[in-house]
Amino acid sequence: MNATPGTQQARPATRIDGPDKVTGRARYAFEHRVSGAAYVWPIQSTIAKGQILNVDASAALALPGVLAVLTPDNAPRLAGDDPELALFQSRAVAYRGQLIAAVVAATLETARAAAGLVRVGYEQAGHDVTLTPDHPGLYKPDHVNPNFATDTEAGDPDGALAAAPVCIDRTYRTPGEHNNPMEPHATIASWDGGELTLYDSDQGPSMAARVIAGVFGLHPDQVRVIAEHVGGGFGAKGGPRPNAVIAAMAAKAVGRPVKCALTRQHMFAVVGHRAPSIQRVRLGAGRDGRLTAIAHDVIGQTSTIKEFAEQTAVATRHMYAAPNRRTTHRLARLDVPTPAWMRAPGECPGMFALESAMDELAIACGIDPVELRIRNEPDAEPETGKPFSSRNLVACLREGAAWFGWDGRDPAPGTRRDGPWLTGTGVAASTYPARAMASQARASVDESGRYQVAIAAVDIGTGARTALLAVAAEALGVPAGQVTVHIGDSALPQAFIAGGSMGNASWSWAVTAACQALREQIRARDGAIPPGGLSAQSATGDAVRALPDHARYSFGAQFAEVRVDADTGEVRVPRLLGVFAAGRIVVPAMARSQFIGGMTMGLSMALHEESTIDPRFGDYPNHDLASYHIAANADVGDIDARWIDEDEPEPGPARAKGIGEVGIVGTAAAIANAVYHATGIRVRELPIRLDKLLR
Ligand code: MOS
């Protein structure tokens, strides 16, 4: 009971739910035991655009064990404002793979077999799924996600570019990419009168309950969402997905609990993706490498039913000093599934382009790429003039260069050879916003001195449960062993989602406030806890709104060493080092794992990930992990993440900036820059497949 707040002894060093996970005690959404459950299997459209003329379910309904077939003819009317959740509400088909019907049956196998017997008649219309730089439908959205200006301009970028002694003008492309969390999306739904309970795999039980209540016209208190363990999300589970709606709808139709698990193949149409981008970056600079102008013009895509405007050029607004600047975003509405969040949406594809262009500028100026970035470090946020709450990009670059062994690097491309391998190194900067959102938490203690902390946070594999325990124990000033943390349930005090790298900062703030309030109560009673125990609840809304109007970001420097087989174009990455400044690191083991996870996803983006769309069918043929390639152990040797001690005074008592996304940002550019250094070939269109490296 005498542990000093902040001492290492108060903190758990490893995942507290590790034993539950490795022994199988931890239950993911689909694994919860509910008696009498039926199963639902979704049916997807086989055309990319048109109308459903008729749905013939007679053969499916004749199969023993089939309980119902939900179609646009018989589905209950839904409310809510997300067209992707308005299942079976219309006969219009907006993309191939759209959910158009579902079979409910006593077993999963029966539901699946019966789904194959449902006959759907269509009137097919012509579709357009191909993004081009001159697409006739390009338009300017009102804003880009989540609520940024679509375009920004300062000074005279065109004039400055025309006058610049050194000018880089390049177009970079990133392909469509699909989030593939290990646990596919799944829901179990059960109704008790007008009350709905969902076991759901999502990134935020409070938000999921609120959205699903809206869809079914319920009060949020009538929906309970339990997400005890979640096997990854990366944005694909940022809000509830069609699996939750379909399970709830089916459960209502058959009067039994219903289980819905999407397959990996379903996910490629149903849970969002990172939209492809076409990005023109122009950099004007003096011969000393000092930027005079930056222009970043982005073309992206959305669906025809919902606008999702990825904020691809937004990072460019705060990275480097330059008096003349412009960023723009244009979108085409295509007959594709609606894009959605995928780890560092905006920053990740945008920084591939900007950080590749910075490498090209360094070469054009004959300046070391680490030094070039340091030379363009701004004093305040370039487009707003706001002070940075803390900004340690330069420290990340300097310390990273020292750790990586960057000094003395010969800049000449395509000159180092080790047997069949051409070798090279590359660097790129990383950044991600550091924000916190209003959340609530409760802390209580019983007479025996056992503490309970409750918040509707969720652990999607990040170690959030462990981090919150560390934060709670520290704020309470007791050993972690005396504290139990309850998360993963919308019945707990309402919390923000595990998204936007805001989970820990938002939840820690609320947990700290509740624990401090409880501690005050205990102190006021001279430590005597009454028979009924004590409890305190805190909400951070006012404190979040009272934060000073500063520019808050994490920063990082990514270093890569690559080997490229001169004959086959095969790329290997023997070393990746990320050095980050992300405020206070709460639990080092988990932070390291998050950073490395992000970097691994960036490696995957650099070398493999590409959702190719077939223009004839309007669909992604590589919609499984056999043909949608992701990085594997053989791609990389030593992958290491480090951080510098950053004393961030804001935001909130945890002083943590969030680490979920900064790790992916810049990794692909560092690898592409290293590939150029190794081979002399600049790949401006991801992924860096071997065919692009064969002359
Ligand atoms: Mo993250 S893409 O904000 O879940």
Boltz pocket constraint, residues with backbone or C-beta under 6 A from the ligand:
constraints:
  - pocket:
      binder: B
      contacts: [[A, 203], [A, 233], [A, 234], [A, 235], [A, 236], [A, 238], [A, 341], [A, 342], [A, 343], [A, 344], [A, 345], [A, 498], [A, 499], [A, 500], [A, 501]]
      max_distance: 6.0
